[in-house]
Amino acid sequence: MTNILKEIINKKKERILNYKKNYSTNRLLDDIKNVNNYINFKNKIRKRNLEKKISIIAEIKKASPSAGIIVKNFDPLNIAKLYVENGASFISVLTEEDFFLGKLEYIKNIKSNYKVPILCKDFFIDTYQVALAKSFGADCILIILSAVDKILAKDIYQTAQNLNISTLIEVHSENEAEIALSFEDSIIGINNRNLKTLKISLNTSVKLSKILNSHKNPLVCESGINSAENIKFIIENTEIYNFLIGESLLRNGDIGSKLKEFSQIKL
């Protein structure tokens, strides 16, 4: 595990302890009963995937360890509006508090205003976080295989299945891709960013898609998508139609037109 990943996870452990003091599991399960705007993330992406439609999971994040502050005048609701109006099929919300400056409340606010499936993008290291995310309105959670061992990953995945929330299993290496195939009911995301060096290569998706192409649920290409050409390259070489895109949208002076460039590609 890398130092930055270790730092993030150690801080996350502290955050979880604080959440547990304020939100008991029973309270979270009660809160979940009152969430009436849940959308089946996996079913929606599967349907679009079968129709070979490009799906953009547009990401909302204020900062990252590799980029620092990405959006100065950060207004998640306004960004969500631009995403929904310009062709995002899904939204990813970075909720990690200390390194990405995220908040779970962003999900609740967006879901109150827009009927869009939302991925809670965080470092899930405790089954408790699954109920926590769903209680704030998340439709899907992220499980990063480089951040947890296989047993814990399975526990988090099983908890998500029990709570009827979709999962996105994130892989970066061939070994992780092999492990991910055992998560049969999950979407699998290929992260083109090496979390050890933070370097990006789209060839990671090409290489790992060969291992993952037998998986019955959709694959998602994550990180490093900056142009329509990048998307065409991935589709032609992997037959992946789903893309998680953050920084290249958020850093653009005109988020809407950049998103349209991605979502309206003619294949």
N, C-alpha and C positions, 0 to 999 in steps of 0.2 A: 504494500500500500504506500502511496506517495505521501510526502510530508503534508502537502496541501490537503489531500484527501483525509489524512489523519487528523489534521487540524479541524477541518469541517466536521468530521464525525464526532470528535471530542466535544466540540461546541454544541453539536446537535444533541448529544446525550444530556447536556445541561438543560437545554431548551425543553426536552421531553420531560425531564423531572419537574420543571416548572409547570408545564401543561398538566401533568398528572395531579399536581396539587390543586389546580383550578378547575379541571374537568375530569370527573371520575368517569370510568368506562360506562357505568350505568347512565350517567347524564348524557354521554355521547350517543348511546344507543337510543335514548329518548329523543334527542335532537334529530337523529337520523329519521325517526318516524315522522317528523314534521317537515322533512325535506321532500317537497312535492314536485320539484323541477328536474329530477334525475333523468339523464338521457343515456341510453346504452351506447357507450363510446365504441366498443368493439363491433357491435352489429352495424353501426353506421359506417365505420371504415371498411368493414367487410363488403357491404353492399356496393359502396363506391369502387372498391378494389375489383370486384367481379365485373363491374361495368367499365373497367380500365379508365376511370376518371382520376385525374390528378387531385390529390387531397393535400392541402397545405395545413399543417398544424402550426399556426403562427404564435410565436412565443412573446410573452410579456415579461420583461425583466429589467430592473433598474441598473444592475451592475453585475460583474463577474470577476473572479480572481485573475483571469487572463486579460480582461479588457478594462478593468476599473469601472468608473461610472460610464454607463452607456447612454442613458437618457437623463439630461439635467433637469428639465421641468417635467418630472415624471407624473403622469396622470393615467393610471391603468385603465380607468373607465373610458377615457377618450381614445386610448390606443385600441381597446376592445371594439369600440364603435367603428373605427377606421378598418379594423380587420374584418368585422362582420359585413360591413358595407362593400368591401372590395374583394370578396371571394374566399376568405378563410373558411374552411369546412369545420375546423376545430381550433381551439385555443389552448396553448400551454401556458400555465402561470407558474413562474418561479416563486416558491414560497419560503425558501431557506433564508433565515433572517440576518445572519451575521456576515456572510461573504457575498451574497447576492442581493441583500437588502430587501428581501421579499416579505410578504405577509399572507397568512391564510385568508384574512378578511377580503383580500382582492378577489378571491374566487366567489365569495358570497355576494359581493357587490355586483360583479359582472353577471352572475346567474340571475340576480334580481332584475336585471335590465335586458338581458339578451338570452334567447333560447339557442344556446350553442354548447356542444359537448366540450368539457374542460378537463385537461390533464393537469393534475397536481404534480409539479416537477420539484422534487425535493430529495433528500437523502433518507430513504426509508430504512431504518435500522432496528425498528421495534414494531411488533404487530399492533401496538396501541395506536400508532400513527395512521393506520388504515381507517379506523373508525373516526379518528380526529379529522382526517381529510374529507371523508364522506359527510360528516356533520356540517362541514362548511360548504358543501355542495359539489365537491369534486366528483367527476364521472369516471376517472381513470387515475391510477397511481403509477409511479415509476419505480422499478426495482433495478438498481445498478449492480450487476454481478461483480464488478471490481470493488464494490464497497461493502459487500456482505458475503459470508460464506454460503455454500450451497444449502445447508440445513436451514439457516435463517431465511434465505431467499424463498425456500419452499414454504416455510411457516407464514411469511408475509403474503405470499401468493394464495395459500389456502385460506387465510383470514379474509383476503379480498374476495375470494369466491364465495365464502360464507356470507359476506355482507353485500354480495351482488354489485361489486364495483370492478370495472375492467382493469387489466394490468398491462403495462408496457415493460417488458424485460429488456434491459439495455446491455449490449455486448460490444466488445472492441477487439477481442482476440479469437483465434480459432478454437481454443479450449472453451472459452465462454460461449461461443456459438454452439458447440456440441452440447454443453450443459443446457442451454436455452431450449433446445429441441424437446426436452422433457417437460417443459411448461406448455402443454398442448393447447390449453385454452387461452393462452396469452398472445397479445401482439408482441412482436420482437423488433426492437430498434437497434440499428447498427450505428454506433457513434464513430464518426470519422476522426474525432479528436482523441489523441492519445492522452489519457489523464495523467500520465507520468511526465510527458514532455510538453504537453499542450499543442503539439504539432498536429496538423490536419492533412489527411490524404483521402480523396474520394475513392481511391483504389481499395481502401478498407472495405467499403460497401460491395465493390465488385468481387473481392476475394471471399468475403464472408457469405455473400448471397449464394455462392455455390454450395456451401454447407447447409444453408438454411432454406434452400428452395423447396425442400420436401415438407416444410412446416405448413399446416393447413390454414393458419391465420395470417393476416397481412404483415408484411415487413415495412419498417419505416427507416428512411435514410436521415440521419441526424448530423448536423454540423457541417460547415464549409460550403453551403449552397449560397452562391452570390449572384448567379445569373441564370437566365433561361437555358443557356448552353450547358451549365452544370446539370440542370434537371434532365435535359435531353440525353446527356451522356449517361446518367444513372439509369434512365428508363431503357435506353438501348442496350446497356451492358448488364443489367440486372433484372429488368422487368419489375422494378419497384416503382410504385406510383405515388407513394406517400412520403412527404417531406416535412421534417420539423425544422423550421427556420426562425431565427431570432435576430442576431446582430445585423445581418445585411438589410433587414427590414427596418429595424429600430434606428439604425444610423443614417438611413436615407432621409433626405429633406422632405420627400413626398412619399410617405409610407404607402398610401393608397395606390399610387401608380406603380410602385415597385411590386406590391402584392399582386396587382392585376397582371403584371408582366409574368409572374410565376404561375398564377392560377388559370390564365387564359391561353396557355401555350397550345398551339395547334400541332398535334402529333401526326 
